[in-house]
Amino acid sequence: MSKTDITIEGLDAYVDKLTQSPDRMIERIRQQALKDAETLAGMQRDNCPAITGMLRESIETFCYREQDSIVAGTRTNNDHAVFVEFGTGPTGSKNGHPLDADLGIVRKTEPWRVNIPGVGVRYTNGIPANPFMYESMKKMQPIIEEHFGSAAKEVLR
């Protein structure tokens, strides 16, 4: 029986790179996710119908790592945001919000009665939905998917 020795130069460096790849990949994806969240927030601010700017200024980004997962996105703590995004009242608008069916929102066609303190009874149709956050997110979705793949390829090179 013969003995064969094979020497591959650079194998240790390759094994080291593979060993470090998961942490490097997660960190690279985290960096890209934060950039994408900042881009998304900018789009949402641009699409925001706010008159005073308080709603626009309340949009913030977040990005954090939870074990092997990256969580990133945008949010607002402005109480008015939900009314702008989804509309108000049972009518809101005929088109409503793209997520109406998923959320179980049903829109009526007749006005609803409101008792406004100091003013009295009024009938209103509400304000239409203006999905400034959702629409921006849908536009960013293919870009985020592309950036995820690019980040993974970059680490594995």
C-alpha positions in Angstrom: 0.0 0.0 0.0 1.4 3.4 -0.9 1.0 6.6 1.0 0.2 9.9 -0.7 0.6 13.3 0.8 -1.3 16.2 -0.7 -0.5 19.8 0.2 -3.0 22.5 -0.6 -1.6 26.0 -0.1 -4.0 28.5 1.3 -6.5 25.9 2.6 -6.1 27.2 6.2 -7.1 30.7 5.1 -10.1 29.4 3.2 -11.3 27.4 6.2 -10.8 30.5 8.5 -12.9 32.5 6.0 -15.6 29.9 6.0 -15.6 29.7 9.8 -15.9 33.5 10.2 -18.5 33.8 7.4 -21.7 33.5 9.4 -20.8 36.4 11.8 -19.4 38.5 9.0 -22.5 37.9 6.8 -24.9 38.8 9.6 -22.9 42.0 10.4 -22.8 42.9 6.7 -26.6 42.3 6.3 -27.2 44.3 9.5 -25.3 47.2 8.0 -27.2 47.0 4.7 -30.6 46.6 6.5 -29.9 49.8 8.5 -29.1 51.7 5.3 -32.3 50.3 3.6 -34.4 51.3 6.7 -33.0 54.8 6.4 -33.8 54.9 2.7 -37.4 53.6 3.5 -37.8 56.3 6.2 -36.8 59.0 3.7 -39.4 57.7 1.2 -42.1 57.6 3.8 -41.3 61.1 4.9 -41.5 62.2 1.3 -44.9 60.5 0.9 -46.2 61.8 4.2 -49.1 64.2 3.7 -48.4 66.0 7.0 -49.2 69.6 7.0 -47.2 70.6 10.1 -44.3 68.2 9.7 -44.8 66.6 13.1 -45.9 63.3 11.5 -43.0 63.4 9.0 -40.5 64.1 11.8 -41.8 61.3 13.9 -40.8 58.5 11.4 -37.7 56.8 12.8 -35.6 53.8 11.8 -34.6 50.8 13.9 -32.2 47.9 13.4 -31.0 45.3 15.8 -29.7 41.8 15.9 -31.5 39.0 17.7 -29.3 35.9 17.7 -29.1 35.0 14.0 -31.8 37.3 12.9 -31.7 40.9 11.8 -34.8 43.1 12.5 -34.9 46.4 10.7 -37.6 48.9 9.7 -39.3 52.1 10.4 -41.9 53.2 12.9 -43.7 56.3 14.3 -45.0 57.0 17.7 -47.3 59.8 16.4 -50.9 59.0 17.4 -52.1 60.7 14.2 -50.2 58.3 11.9 -52.7 55.4 12.0 -55.5 57.8 11.0 -53.6 59.1 8.0 -52.4 55.6 7.0 -55.8 53.8 7.2 -58.3 56.7 7.1 -61.0 57.5 9.6 -64.6 56.6 10.0 -66.4 53.8 8.3 -66.2 55.4 4.9 -62.7 56.7 4.7 -62.4 56.3 0.9 -63.9 53.9 -1.6 -60.5 52.3 -2.3 -59.4 52.2 1.4 -56.0 50.8 2.3 -54.3 47.9 0.5 -54.4 45.9 3.7 -58.2 46.3 4.4 -59.0 42.7 3.5 -56.1 41.3 5.5 -57.1 43.4 8.5 -60.8 42.8 8.2 -61.7 46.5 7.6 -65.1 47.0 6.0 -66.0 50.4 4.5 -69.5 51.7 4.5 -71.0 54.2 2.1 -73.2 56.2 4.4 -72.0 59.0 6.7 -71.8 58.4 10.4 -73.0 60.5 13.2 -70.5 62.3 15.5 -71.2 64.5 18.5 -68.5 67.1 18.7 -68.3 68.7 22.1 -69.2 72.4 22.0 -70.3 72.1 18.3 -73.1 69.5 18.3 -74.1 66.6 16.1 -72.5 66.4 12.7 -72.4 63.7 10.0 -69.0 62.8 8.5 -67.6 60.4 6.0 -64.2 60.5 7.6 -60.9 61.1 5.7 -59.5 58.8 3.0 -56.7 56.4 3.7 -53.3 57.7 2.6 -51.0 54.7 3.0 -47.7 56.6 3.0 -45.8 54.0 5.0 -47.2 50.9 3.3 -46.7 52.1 -0.2 -43.1 53.1 0.5 -42.4 49.7 2.0 -43.9 47.9 -1.1 -41.6 50.0 -3.4 -38.6 49.1 -1.3 -39.3 45.4 -1.1 -37.4 44.3 -4.3 -34.5 46.7 -3.5 -34.2 45.1 -0.1 -34.2 41.6 -1.6 -31.5 42.6 -4.1 -29.4 44.2 -1.3 -29.7 41.1 0.8 -28.3 38.9 -2.0 -25.5 41.3 -2.8 -24.5 41.5 0.9 -24.3 37.7 1.1 -22.3 37.4 -2.1 -19.9 40.1 -0.9 -19.1 38.2 2.3 -18.6 34.8 0.5 -16.1 36.2 -2.1 
